[in-house]
Amino acid sequence: MTDRPIRVLIAKVGLDGHDRGAKVVAAALRDAGMEVVYTGLRKTPAVVVRAALEEDVDVVGVSILSGAHNTVLPKIRQALDAEGLDDVLLLAGGTIPEADAQALAAAGTVDHVFTPGAPLAGIVETLRQSVAEKRAAAA
């Protein structure tokens, strides 16, 4: 159904305990009319994917500041695909070097990467546009 609100899961994976940015982004998305679920700290990729499946989300956003993005994000993408959630957008936020962000996108691991300082309005608009495109392609 294309007129339902965009559903977003915001996740913190691994030992990274800093979630201020994830909470700020979650609040901005909620304020923009999206339904947002926040997993809390220290989740495994399997827990994130299970939550994405149970919550029927359009988007999984992973906040990662630990430097483990090249390990964690491919695991999440592979697990999403294995569960038939290949239509779920995977976004990453945090301290991800530009070269790594480009490589993750080129490999099809992530759809978008937002680094610290990314404008909240830009994140909202990117999600709206990307979800609309996914929904239109599925229709």
N, C-alpha and C positions, 0 to 999 in steps of 0.2 A: 504494500500500500504506500503510495508516494506522498500522501498528504500527512502522514504521521510525523511527529517531531523527530528531529535527528537525535539518535541515541548514541551517547559517547561513554566509553569506559576509560577512565584515567587510572593508570597503574604505576606503581613504584616497584621495581624488580630488584632483587638481590639485597645486598647489605647497605645500600645507599639510604641514609636516614633523613635526608634533607628534602622536605616536601612542600616548602613554601611556594615555589613556582607552580607545582602541580595544582595546589589549592587555588592559586590566583587564576590560573587558566580555567580550572573547573568552574569557578565562580563566574568568570566572564562568559563562558559558554552557556551556563545556566541563565545568566542575565539576558542572553541573546535568544532565549526560548528553547534551548536544547535540553534534553533530559540527560543528566550526567550522573554516573555512578563512579565513586572513588573507591578503589580497592584497599587503600591504606598502605602501610609500609611493608617492605620485605616480603614480597610475594614471589613465587616461582613462575616461570613461563607457563607451566601447566595450570596453575591456579588462575592466571590471567585469562588464558584461553577458555577454561571452564566457565569463568564469569562472563566472558564475551558471549559464549553460547547460551548460557542461562538467561542473560539479560537481553538477548536479541539485538545487539548493537550494530550500528552502521560503521562506527569508528572505534579503534583502540588507540589511545594515546599513551605512550610510555615516556615517563620522565626519568632520565638517567644522567646522573652526574658522576658516576663511579669510574667511567672509562671502559666499562664492559659492553659498550654498545655493539661492537663487532661480534660479540659472542651471543648476547642476550637477544638482540633483535632478530637475527636469523632463526633462532630457536622458536621465537614467538610466531614469526611468519610461517615457518614450516608446520607448527602445531595448528595454526589457524587453517592453513590449507588442508591439512590432514582431517580436520573436523568438518570440511566442506564450507569453511568460512573465507573462501578466497575472494569473496566480494566485499569483505570488511576492510576498510582502509586502515593501514597501520601508520601512525604518526609517531615521531620521536621528538622529544624536547630535551634540552639540556646542553651540556658542554661537549658537543660533538664537533671535532675539527671538520672544516669544509671538505677536505679531501675524503674523509670517511663518509660524510653525509652524501657526497656525490657517488661514491662507490656503492653505498647501501641502496640508493635510489636506482642506480644503473643496473644493479643485480635484481631489482624487483622486490627487495626486502621491505623497503618503506616507501610510502607514497609522498610524504613530506617530512622535512626536518625543520624544527624551529629552535633557534639558539637563544640564549639569554638576550633580552632586549627586544625580541620580536614584538611588534605591536599587537595587542590583543585584538583589535579590530581586524587586522590582517589574518590572524588565526581563525577568527569567526568566519570571515568571508571565504577563506580558503576551504574550510570545512563545508560551508553551505554549497559552494560551487562544486567541489569534488563529490559530495554526496548526491547532489542533483544529477551530475553526469553519470554516476554509478547507477542510480535509480532509472534514469532514462535509458541506459544501455540494457538494463534488465527487463524493461517493459516490452 
